[in-house]
Amino acid sequence: MTGSQAKATADVLAWYEAMGADEAIGEAPVDRFAAPPAPKAKAAPQKPAAARPRPAPNSAKPAASASASMAPESIESAATLEELEALVGQFEGCALKRTAKNTCFYRGSTAARIMLIGEAPGRDEDLQGKPFVGRAGQLLDRMLGAIGLDESSVYITNTIYWRPPGNRTPTPEEIGSCAPFLSRQIELLKPDVMVLLGGAAAKSILDVTDGIMRLRGRWKIYRTETRDIPTLATLHPAYLLRKPGEKRLAWRDMLMLKERLESLKT
């Protein structure tokens, strides 16, 4: 293989990895260039099996898998964040879980008064099982550090707990499947302030259609059954990595957050 061929092959593999195809599906390699196997002889036709009797109208149907979905009562019964995390681990109602390596439930402190919610885990998050640990997470940590916050004073999660293949945008159905868990997560943490990172999180949490540029920089209210939580939307750190010039807007939002936190101390 020449140097140019090796580079082209490496570029193709890097592209596959970026698109989410970063592991083999089968246990053994498959030779796609091998000749197809010879066709098997057709088996002799079998006699049709006798028809099975239909069950009586009142006969019980087989119960659905308990892990395929989670009843709202089960989610509400979680009395702690640890119990809720265990329920998320049992949940099979989101197809993303079948392609992800790990569940990314949260990062930070369960005693935090500040909750940050992003969109979805990426590749680094999927590998480590924690949200916001890649480049975007490192930028987020620097943003928080600029106003005196660190991992011990915040609680970070996402609208969904599993990485979409290729880091694609999660579908409304995928976000909806995780929404009851996230709602309970907010209720159990009882944050004094919430920060929504990016348009996808802001739209789903606040149930609005406005874009992030119209939502950011303004305090909103997220209502639970027991309390109203001041909520601030801001630009996602991943967006700021692509558009560094917009960091000035995110900095204004961070100053608004700092001012609100200082007012809560008085």
Secondary structure, DSSP 8 states (H G I E B T S, - for coil): --HHHHHHHHHHHHHHHHTT--S-SSSS---TTS----------------------TT-------TTTS--HHHHHT--SHHHHHHHHHH----GGGGT-SS----EE-TT-SEEEEES---HHHHHHTSSS-SHHHHHHHHHHHTTT--GGGEEEEESSSS--GGG----HHHHHHHHHHHHHHHHHH--SEEEEESHHHHHHHHT----HHHHTTSEEEEE-SS-EEEEEEE--HHHHHH-GGGHHHHHHHHHHHHHHHHHHH-
